[in-house]
């Protein structure tokens, strides 16, 4: 789980702390201590450590970012948003649905837009995927699937791709944002697999990938080992985390 500020070594407090909670759920602590949760799916996530599946500390979260409406990314957004009162960033349609479920602190945006919250600049970028929720047995469209370019207080920019396939405008994202690290899905079938993730990293110009969206279900066959094999000739590092593990970047 996320380390409290007094448990983070002093030398690491001006860096980004990243905890993987399985699948595509990450908890982060910014260089200035802003607490962030991305794509919240904890309670029924089979990859999430048991100790992290309950989110009870009402003071433990400042920002929550949601890339799209599928339950394996948005499944606990409502319950965590209600408990914590965190500011929630999502697409216009998804934010509207979350508001109808009782959330209040919403900051909707759309692809191409930017906003700065708690000193962190968030840009919403495209993803090649779909976005919906099953509401009372009916599939409800929830706008576009998205990714985020996140620039922290120390100038570090990360690309959080959400669920996506490979797309050519990743080259444009490199020119526009110059991210240092990419959080990329590698599971295949529903997103790109390791081979395309390696190409994505090359197009984005990043030297480090944090893989996600793999291993949770049998259909997600992509692996970090295969990603390393594809990245090795390109000189791109793969930062593989175990569920519950924290890295300081």
C-alpha positions as CSV (number, residue, x, y, z in Angstrom):
1,X,0.0,0.0,0.0
2,X,0.9,3.6,-0.2
3,X,3.6,4.6,2.3
4,X,2.6,7.5,4.7
5,X,4.8,10.6,4.3
6,X,6.7,9.9,7.5
7,X,7.6,6.4,6.2
8,X,9.1,7.6,2.9
9,X,12.9,8.1,3.2
10,X,13.8,11.8,3.2
11,X,16.0,11.4,0.0
12,X,12.9,10.1,-1.8
13,X,10.4,12.7,-0.8
14,X,11.1,14.9,-3.8
15,X,10.4,12.0,-6.1
16,X,7.4,10.1,-7.3
17,X,6.3,7.1,-5.3
18,X,4.3,4.5,-7.3
19,X,2.5,1.5,-5.8
20,X,0.9,-1.1,-8.1
21,X,-2.3,-2.6,-6.8
22,X,-2.8,-5.1,-9.6
23,X,-4.2,-4.9,-13.1
24,X,-4.3,-1.2,-14.0
25,X,-4.7,0.3,-10.5
26,X,-1.9,2.5,-9.2
27,X,-1.6,4.6,-6.1
28,X,0.9,7.4,-6.3
29,X,2.4,10.0,-4.0
30,X,3.7,13.0,-5.8
31,X,7.0,14.7,-5.0
32,X,5.1,17.3,-2.9
33,X,3.0,14.7,-1.2
34,X,-0.2,14.8,-3.3
35,X,-2.0,11.4,-2.9
36,X,-3.4,10.0,-6.2
37,X,-5.3,6.9,-7.2
38,X,-5.6,5.9,-10.9
39,X,-8.2,3.5,-12.3
40,X,-9.6,2.3,-9.0
41,X,-10.5,-1.4,-9.0
42,X,-9.7,-2.9,-5.6
43,X,-12.5,-4.8,-3.9
44,X,-13.0,-7.5,-6.6
45,X,-9.6,-7.3,-8.3
46,X,-8.0,-10.8,-8.0
47,X,-4.5,-9.3,-8.4
48,X,-5.0,-6.7,-5.7
49,X,-3.4,-7.7,-2.3
50,X,-6.0,-8.5,0.3
51,X,-4.7,-5.8,2.6
52,X,-5.4,-3.1,-0.1
53,X,-8.9,-4.1,-1.1
54,X,-10.6,-1.9,1.5
55,X,-10.2,1.8,1.3
56,X,-11.2,3.2,4.6
57,X,-9.0,6.1,5.4
58,X,-11.1,9.2,4.6
59,X,-8.0,11.4,4.6
60,X,-5.9,9.2,2.3
61,X,-6.6,10.5,-1.1
62,X,-6.5,13.9,-2.9
63,X,-7.0,13.0,-6.6
64,X,-8.6,10.1,-8.4
65,X,-8.1,9.7,-12.2
66,X,-10.3,7.4,-14.2
67,X,-9.4,6.5,-17.8
68,X,-12.7,4.9,-18.8
69,X,-15.8,3.3,-17.5
70,X,-15.1,-0.4,-17.7
71,X,-15.5,-2.1,-14.4
72,X,-11.9,-3.3,-14.2
73,X,-10.8,0.4,-14.2
74,X,-13.8,2.2,-12.6
75,X,-15.2,-0.5,-10.3
76,X,-14.5,1.2,-7.0
77,X,-14.6,4.9,-8.2
78,X,-18.0,5.5,-6.6
79,X,-17.3,3.9,-3.2
80,X,-13.8,5.4,-2.8
81,X,-15.0,8.8,-4.0
82,X,-17.8,8.8,-1.5
83,X,-15.4,7.8,1.4
84,X,-12.6,10.1,0.6
85,X,-14.1,13.1,-1.1
86,X,-11.2,13.1,-3.5
87,X,-11.3,15.3,-6.6
88,X,-12.2,13.0,-9.5
89,X,-10.9,13.5,-13.1
90,X,-12.6,11.7,-15.9
91,X,-14.1,12.4,-19.3
92,X,-17.2,14.5,-19.5
93,X,-19.6,11.6,-20.0
94,X,-18.0,9.4,-17.4
95,X,-17.9,12.3,-14.9
96,X,-21.6,12.8,-15.4
97,X,-22.4,9.2,-14.7
98,X,-20.2,9.3,-11.5
99,X,-22.1,12.4,-10.4
100,X,-25.4,10.6,-10.8
101,X,-24.0,7.9,-8.5
102,X,-23.5,10.5,-5.8
103,X,-20.0,11.9,-6.3
104,X,-19.5,15.6,-5.9
105,X,-15.9,16.7,-6.4
106,X,-15.7,16.1,-10.2
107,X,-13.4,17.8,-12.6
108,X,-14.5,16.6,-16.1
109,X,-12.4,17.2,-19.1
110,X,-12.0,15.9,-22.6
111,X,-9.2,14.8,-25.0
112,X,-6.9,17.7,-25.8
113,X,-7.6,19.6,-22.6
114,X,-5.4,20.3,-19.6
115,X,-6.0,21.3,-16.0
116,X,-3.8,21.8,-13.0
117,X,-5.0,20.3,-9.7
118,X,-3.0,20.4,-6.5
119,X,0.1,21.6,-8.4
120,X,-0.1,18.7,-10.9
121,X,-0.8,19.3,-14.6
122,X,-3.1,16.7,-16.1
123,X,-3.6,16.5,-19.8
124,X,-6.2,14.1,-21.3
125,X,-5.1,12.2,-24.4
126,X,-6.8,9.7,-26.7
127,X,-6.8,5.9,-26.2
128,X,-7.9,3.5,-28.9
129,X,-10.5,1.5,-26.9
130,X,-14.1,1.6,-25.7
131,X,-15.8,2.9,-22.6
132,X,-19.0,1.8,-21.0
133,X,-20.6,0.5,-17.8
134,X,-23.3,-2.1,-17.2
135,X,-26.1,-0.2,-15.4
136,X,-29.1,-2.2,-14.3
137,X,-28.3,-4.9,-16.9
138,X,-27.9,-2.4,-19.8
139,X,-24.6,-1.3,-21.3
140,X,-24.3,2.5,-21.1
141,X,-21.9,4.4,-23.3
142,X,-19.6,6.6,-21.3
143,X,-17.7,8.7,-23.8
144,X,-14.2,8.1,-25.1
145,X,-11.6,5.9,-23.5
146,X,-8.7,8.1,-22.6
147,X,-5.1,8.3,-21.3
148,X,-3.4,10.9,-19.2
149,X,-0.1,12.9,-19.4
150,X,0.7,13.8,-15.9
151,X,3.4,16.4,-15.0
152,X,4.4,16.4,-11.4
153,X,5.8,19.3,-9.3
154,X,9.4,18.3,-10.1
155,X,8.8,18.4,-13.8
156,X,8.6,14.7,-14.3
157,X,6.0,13.7,-17.0
158,X,4.5,10.2,-17.1
159,X,2.2,8.8,-19.7
160,X,-0.6,6.7,-18.3
161,X,-2.1,5.0,-21.3
162,X,-5.2,3.4,-19.8
163,X,-6.5,0.6,-22.1
164,X,-5.4,1.2,-25.7
165,X,-4.1,-0.3,-28.8
166,X,-1.1,1.0,-30.7
167,X,-1.8,4.2,-32.6
168,X,0.4,6.4,-34.8
169,X,-0.3,9.7,-32.8
170,X,1.9,8.3,-30.0
171,X,4.7,10.0,-32.1
172,X,2.8,13.3,-31.7
173,X,2.5,12.7,-27.9
174,X,6.3,12.4,-27.8
175,X,6.7,15.7,-29.6
176,X,4.1,17.5,-27.5
177,X,4.8,16.1,-24.0
178,X,8.1,14.3,-24.0
179,X,7.1,11.8,-21.3
180,X,9.9,10.1,-19.4
181,X,8.0,6.9,-18.3
182,X,5.1,5.1,-19.9
183,X,2.6,3.0,-18.0
184,X,1.4,0.6,-20.8
185,X,-1.0,-2.3,-21.0
186,X,0.6,-5.5,-22.3
187,X,-2.1,-8.2,-21.8
188,X,-3.1,-8.4,-25.4
189,X,-6.6,-9.4,-26.7
190,X,-8.3,-6.4,-25.2
191,X,-5.3,-4.0,-25.4
192,X,-2.0,-4.1,-27.1
193,X,0.4,-6.8,-26.2
194,X,4.1,-6.8,-25.5
195,X,5.2,-6.4,-29.1
196,X,3.1,-3.3,-29.7
197,X,3.9,-1.9,-26.3
198,X,7.6,-2.0,-27.2
199,X,6.8,-0.1,-30.4
200,X,4.7,2.4,-28.4
201,X,7.6,3.1,-26.1
202,X,9.9,3.7,-29.0
203,X,7.4,6.1,-30.6
204,X,6.8,7.9,-27.3
205,X,10.6,8.2,-26.8
206,X,10.5,6.8,-23.3
207,X,13.3,4.8,-21.8
208,X,11.3,3.1,-19.2
209,X,8.0,1.1,-19.2
210,X,5.8,0.1,-16.3
211,X,3.7,-2.8,-17.6
212,X,0.1,-3.2,-16.5
213,X,-3.2,-4.9,-17.5
214,X,-1.7,-8.4,-17.7
215,X,-2.0,-11.7,-15.8
216,X,-5.3,-10.8,-14.1
217,X,-7.4,-13.2,-16.3
218,X,-6.3,-16.2,-18.5
219,X,-7.2,-14.2,-21.6
220,X,-4.5,-11.6,-20.8
221,X,-1.5,-13.6,-22.1
222,X,1.2,-10.9,-22.4
223,X,4.0,-11.0,-19.9
224,X,6.8,-8.7,-18.7
225,X,9.3,-11.3,-19.8
226,X,8.0,-11.0,-23.4
227,X,8.0,-7.2,-23.1
228,X,11.7,-7.3,-22.0
229,X,12.6,-9.5,-24.9
230,X,10.9,-7.0,-27.3
231,X,12.5,-3.9,-25.5
232,X,16.0,-5.2,-25.1
233,X,17.2,-4.4,-28.6
234,X,15.7,-0.9,-28.2
235,X,17.5,-0.2,-24.9
236,X,14.2,0.4,-23.1
237,X,14.0,-0.6,-19.4
238,X,11.0,-2.6,-18.0
239,X,10.1,-1.7,-14.5
240,X,8.1,-4.8,-13.3
241,X,6.3,-4.3,-10.0
242,X,4.6,-7.0,-8.0
243,X,1.1,-6.3,-6.7
244,X,1.5,-4.2,-3.6
245,X,5.1,-3.2,-4.4
246,X,6.2,0.4,-4.3
247,X,8.9,2.0,-6.5
248,X,10.3,5.5,-6.2
249,X,11.0,7.1,-9.5
